[in-house]
Amino acid sequence: MPSDVSAASVRVAVSQLAISVGEPERNRAAAAAAVTEAAGRGAGIVVLPELTPSGYVFNSAAEARSLGETADGTTAADWTGLAAAHDIVIIGGFAELGDDGNLYNSAMLVDATGPRAVYRKAHLWDAEADFFIPGDAEPPVVDTRYGRIALMICYDVEFPEWVRLPALAGAELLAVPTNWPAERVPAAERPMVTVNVQAAAFANRMYVAAACRCADERGVAWVGGSIIAGPDGYPLAGPASVGGVAGDERTASTDLLIADCDLAQARNKATGPRNDVHADRRPELYRLRSELAGQG
């Protein structure tokens, strides 16, 4: 365990990487350098972006498949080696060739023993549906030496019902590998995707660490805006540098965010002496509303 982290906390790192589609060796090397730097700065948990080895902007389904790998493939071996060398936990995204022959936009959680969990993105964004099959399993919650970590991917976190599932299952930290395409952001405002991460952390009183990427890829720019949010929703680190769309001079760049997180704080869902974000839920009403909506 990193020597400069107290027994009650863990140092969480989020790496905003420059990734290039179709260059898996280069991308894995960039990820390894970021993980090594984070570990050198005392991190016990490192979050990497969505589809880190493969890149994102595929020209065809054939290209996407050619960049896929199994959940025990090269990336898993590389990250396991890094996790073992530094005694850390790594979460990152990759293009998964499943045993069923399908290609999934997936994320894995790896520690020194190897991959502990693989999650397949359930909510596909835009052209992702041309390349990937959506997953149909809930986000896993993994017991690690540092606390209970859940994982989901990018667009998933925009669905409050989906985020609530791992929160109710006891997740203390939600790790979110992401590739947020650039959006227009008014002056002095934060990208809504970053604000949404803060809202998810606040609504569930848990830590959320989101790792985006940078560097234009086949004409696509990225938000950046990686962030580590605390259970109160406020940033503990970040947002990282933010990029814009055409005509916006801002450019997202590589960044490494570090924050010490006492994950035990996420077990307390109280927002005051008389309120608790989980205990105050009234799911019987939500079900009723859902049934009435279905009848319309």
C-alpha positions as CSV (number, residue, x, y, z in Angstrom):
1,M,0.0,0.0,0.0
2,P,1.4,3.5,-0.8
3,S,3.3,4.7,2.2
4,D,1.9,8.2,2.2
5,V,-1.8,7.3,2.3
6,S,-3.4,7.0,5.6
7,A,-5.1,3.7,6.6
8,A,-8.5,5.4,6.4
9,S,-8.0,6.7,2.8
10,V,-6.8,5.7,-0.6
11,R,-5.2,7.9,-3.2
12,V,-7.3,7.8,-6.4
13,A,-5.8,8.8,-9.7
14,V,-7.6,9.6,-13.0
15,S,-5.6,9.7,-16.2
16,Q,-6.7,11.8,-19.1
17,L,-4.8,10.2,-22.0
18,A,-4.1,11.0,-25.6
19,I,-5.2,7.9,-27.5
20,S,-5.0,7.1,-31.2
21,V,-7.4,4.6,-33.0
22,G,-5.6,1.6,-34.4
23,E,-2.4,2.0,-32.3
24,P,-2.9,-0.5,-29.4
25,E,0.8,-0.8,-28.6
26,R,1.3,3.0,-28.4
27,N,-1.9,3.4,-26.4
28,R,-1.0,0.6,-23.9
29,A,2.4,2.2,-23.5
30,A,0.8,5.6,-22.8
31,A,-1.5,4.0,-20.2
32,A,1.4,2.1,-18.6
33,A,3.4,5.4,-18.3
34,A,0.4,7.1,-16.7
35,V,-0.2,4.2,-14.3
36,T,3.5,4.2,-13.3
37,E,3.4,8.0,-12.7
38,A,0.2,7.7,-10.6
39,A,1.7,4.9,-8.5
40,G,4.8,6.9,-8.0
41,R,2.7,9.7,-6.6
42,G,1.1,7.2,-4.1
43,A,-2.1,6.2,-6.0
44,G,-3.7,3.0,-4.9
45,I,-6.5,3.1,-7.6
46,V,-6.0,4.3,-11.2
47,V,-8.8,5.0,-13.7
48,L,-8.1,5.0,-17.4
49,P,-10.4,6.1,-20.3
50,E,-12.9,4.2,-22.4
51,L,-11.5,1.9,-25.1
52,T,-7.9,2.7,-24.0
53,P,-6.0,0.2,-26.2
54,S,-8.1,0.4,-29.4
55,G,-9.1,4.0,-29.7
56,Y,-12.7,5.0,-30.4
57,V,-13.4,6.4,-33.9
58,F,-13.6,3.3,-36.0
59,N,-14.0,3.4,-39.8
60,S,-15.8,0.1,-39.9
61,A,-17.1,-2.9,-37.9
62,A,-14.2,-4.9,-39.3
63,E,-11.7,-2.4,-38.0
64,A,-13.3,-2.4,-34.6
65,R,-13.3,-6.2,-34.4
66,S,-9.6,-6.3,-35.5
67,L,-8.8,-4.2,-32.4
68,G,-10.8,-6.4,-30.0
69,E,-9.3,-8.7,-27.5
70,T,-10.4,-11.2,-24.9
71,A,-10.9,-10.3,-21.3
72,D,-7.7,-12.3,-20.6
73,G,-5.7,-10.9,-23.5
74,T,-2.8,-8.5,-23.9
75,T,-4.3,-5.6,-22.1
76,A,-5.4,-7.7,-19.1
77,A,-1.9,-9.1,-18.9
78,D,-0.3,-5.7,-19.1
79,W,-2.6,-4.2,-16.4
80,T,-2.2,-7.2,-14.2
81,G,1.6,-6.8,-14.3
82,L,1.4,-3.1,-13.5
83,A,-1.1,-3.8,-10.7
84,A,1.2,-6.4,-9.2
85,A,4.3,-4.3,-9.6
86,H,2.8,-1.3,-7.8
87,D,0.2,-3.1,-5.6
88,I,-2.6,-1.1,-7.0
89,V,-6.1,-1.4,-8.6
90,I,-6.6,-0.4,-12.3
91,I,-9.9,0.3,-14.0
92,G,-9.9,0.9,-17.7
93,G,-11.9,0.4,-20.9
94,F,-11.2,-2.0,-23.8
95,A,-12.9,-3.6,-26.9
96,E,-13.8,-7.1,-25.7
97,L,-14.2,-10.1,-27.9
98,G,-16.6,-12.2,-26.0
99,D,-16.8,-15.9,-25.9
100,D,-20.1,-15.6,-27.7
101,G,-18.3,-14.0,-30.7
102,N,-19.7,-10.6,-30.1
103,L,-17.8,-7.4,-29.6
104,Y,-18.5,-5.3,-26.5
105,N,-17.4,-1.9,-25.3
106,S,-16.2,-3.1,-21.9
107,A,-14.2,-2.1,-18.8
108,M,-12.2,-4.3,-16.5
109,L,-11.1,-3.9,-12.9
110,V,-7.7,-5.5,-12.4
111,D,-5.6,-6.0,-9.2
112,A,-2.4,-7.9,-8.6
113,T,-4.3,-11.2,-8.9
114,G,-5.6,-10.4,-12.4
115,P,-9.0,-9.2,-13.7
116,R,-11.5,-9.2,-11.0
117,A,-14.5,-8.0,-13.0
118,V,-15.5,-7.1,-16.6
119,Y,-18.5,-4.9,-17.3
120,R,-20.1,-4.5,-20.8
121,K,-21.5,-1.0,-21.6
122,A,-25.3,-1.2,-21.5
123,H,-26.1,2.2,-23.1
124,L,-24.4,2.6,-26.4
125,W,-23.9,6.1,-27.8
126,D,-24.4,7.0,-31.4
127,A,-22.3,5.0,-33.8
128,E,-21.2,2.6,-31.1
129,A,-24.2,0.5,-32.0
130,D,-22.6,-0.1,-35.4
131,F,-19.7,-1.8,-33.7
132,F,-20.7,-3.2,-30.4
133,I,-23.5,-5.3,-28.8
134,P,-24.9,-3.7,-25.6
135,G,-24.3,-5.5,-22.3
136,D,-27.3,-6.6,-20.2
137,A,-25.7,-7.2,-16.8
138,E,-25.8,-4.7,-13.9
139,P,-22.6,-2.8,-13.1
140,P,-20.4,-5.1,-10.8
141,V,-19.4,-4.0,-7.3
142,V,-16.0,-5.4,-6.4
143,D,-14.6,-5.7,-2.9
144,T,-11.0,-4.5,-3.0
145,R,-8.4,-3.9,-0.4
146,Y,-9.3,-0.2,-0.5
147,G,-13.1,-0.5,-0.6
148,R,-16.0,-1.4,-2.8
149,I,-15.6,-0.2,-6.4
150,A,-18.2,-0.3,-9.1
151,L,-17.6,0.4,-12.8
152,M,-19.6,1.6,-15.8
153,I,-18.8,3.4,-19.0
154,C,-19.4,6.9,-20.3
155,Y,-23.0,7.3,-21.4
156,D,-24.1,4.8,-18.8
157,V,-23.6,7.4,-16.1
158,E,-26.3,9.6,-17.6
159,F,-29.0,7.2,-16.5
160,P,-29.7,7.8,-12.8
161,E,-31.5,4.5,-12.5
162,W,-28.4,2.7,-13.7
163,V,-26.1,4.6,-11.3
164,R,-28.4,3.9,-8.4
165,L,-28.0,0.1,-8.8
166,P,-24.4,-0.1,-7.7
167,A,-24.9,2.6,-5.1
168,L,-27.7,0.5,-3.5
169,A,-25.4,-2.5,-3.8
170,G,-22.8,-0.7,-1.6
171,A,-20.4,0.9,-4.0
172,E,-18.2,3.4,-2.4
173,L,-16.4,4.5,-5.5
174,L,-17.8,4.5,-9.0
175,A,-15.1,4.3,-11.7
176,V,-16.1,5.6,-15.1
177,P,-13.9,5.2,-18.1
178,T,-15.3,7.6,-20.7
179,N,-14.8,9.2,-24.1
180,W,-16.9,12.3,-24.1
181,P,-17.1,13.9,-27.6
182,A,-16.6,17.7,-27.5
183,E,-19.7,19.8,-27.0
184,R,-20.3,23.5,-27.0
185,V,-19.9,24.9,-23.5
186,P,-20.9,28.5,-22.7
187,A,-18.2,30.7,-21.3
188,A,-17.5,30.2,-17.6
189,E,-19.6,27.0,-17.6
190,R,-18.5,23.4,-17.1
191,P,-19.4,20.7,-19.6
192,M,-22.7,19.1,-18.6
193,V,-21.1,15.6,-18.7
194,T,-18.8,16.7,-15.9
195,V,-21.7,18.3,-14.0
196,N,-23.6,15.1,-14.4
197,V,-20.8,13.1,-12.7
198,Q,-20.9,15.6,-9.8
199,A,-24.7,15.1,-9.6
200,A,-24.4,11.4,-9.6
201,A,-21.9,11.5,-6.7
202,F,-24.2,13.9,-4.8
203,A,-27.4,11.9,-5.4
204,N,-25.8,8.7,-4.2
205,R,-23.4,10.1,-1.6
206,M,-20.5,8.2,-3.1
207,Y,-17.2,9.0,-4.9
208,V,-17.2,9.1,-8.7
209,A,-14.0,9.1,-10.7
210,A,-14.3,9.7,-14.5
211,A,-11.4,9.4,-16.9
212,C,-11.9,11.0,-20.3
213,R,-9.3,11.3,-23.1
214,C,-7.9,14.0,-25.4
215,A,-6.2,14.4,-28.8
216,D,-8.4,14.7,-31.9
217,E,-9.1,11.4,-33.5
218,R,-10.2,11.3,-37.2
219,G,-11.7,14.7,-36.8
220,V,-13.4,14.1,-33.5
221,A,-12.4,16.3,-30.5
222,W,-13.1,15.4,-26.9
223,V,-14.5,17.2,-23.9
224,G,-11.7,16.2,-21.5
225,G,-13.0,17.4,-18.2
226,S,-12.0,14.3,-16.2
227,I,-12.9,14.6,-12.6
228,I,-12.9,13.0,-9.1
229,A,-16.0,14.0,-7.2
230,G,-16.6,13.4,-3.5
231,P,-19.8,12.2,-1.9
232,D,-21.0,15.8,-1.6
233,G,-20.8,16.2,-5.3
234,Y,-18.0,18.7,-5.3
235,P,-14.7,18.1,-7.1
236,L,-11.8,16.7,-5.1
237,A,-9.6,16.9,-8.2
238,G,-10.3,18.5,-11.6
239,P,-12.1,19.0,-13.8
240,A,-9.1,18.5,-16.1
241,S,-8.5,20.6,-19.1
242,V,-11.6,21.0,-21.4
243,G,-11.7,21.0,-25.2
244,G,-14.3,22.5,-27.4
245,V,-15.9,22.0,-30.8
246,A,-14.9,23.7,-34.0
247,G,-14.4,27.4,-33.5
248,D,-13.6,27.0,-29.8
249,E,-10.0,27.7,-28.9
250,R,-10.0,25.4,-25.9
251,T,-8.2,22.0,-26.3
252,A,-8.3,19.1,-23.9
253,S,-4.8,17.9,-23.0
254,T,-3.2,15.0,-21.1
255,D,-3.6,15.3,-17.3
256,L,-3.3,13.3,-14.2
257,L,-5.7,14.0,-11.3
258,I,-5.0,12.8,-7.8
259,A,-7.2,12.9,-4.7
260,D,-7.1,11.2,-1.3
261,C,-10.5,9.6,-0.7
262,D,-11.8,8.1,2.5
263,L,-14.1,5.6,0.9
264,A,-15.7,4.7,4.2
265,Q,-17.4,8.1,4.0
266,A,-19.6,6.8,1.2
267,R,-21.2,4.4,3.6
268,N,-23.0,7.3,5.3
269,K,-26.0,8.3,3.2
270,A,-27.2,10.9,5.6
271,T,-27.7,14.4,4.2
272,G,-28.8,15.8,7.6
273,P,-30.1,14.6,11.0
274,R,-33.4,13.6,9.5
275,N,-32.6,12.6,5.9
276,D,-30.8,9.8,4.1
277,V,-30.6,9.6,0.3
278,H,-31.3,5.8,0.3
279,A,-33.6,5.4,3.3
280,D,-35.8,8.3,2.1
281,R,-36.5,6.6,-1.2
282,R,-40.1,5.6,-2.0
283,P,-39.8,2.9,-4.7
284,E,-43.4,1.9,-4.4
285,L,-44.3,5.4,-5.8
286,Y,-41.8,5.2,-8.6
287,R,-43.2,1.8,-9.7
288,L,-46.7,3.2,-9.7
289,R,-45.7,6.2,-11.8
290,S,-43.9,3.8,-14.2
291,E,-46.9,1.6,-14.5
292,L,-49.2,4.6,-15.2
293,A,-46.8,5.9,-17.8
294,G,-46.9,2.5,-19.5
295,Q,-50.6,2.7,-19.7
296,G,-50.5,6.0,-21.6
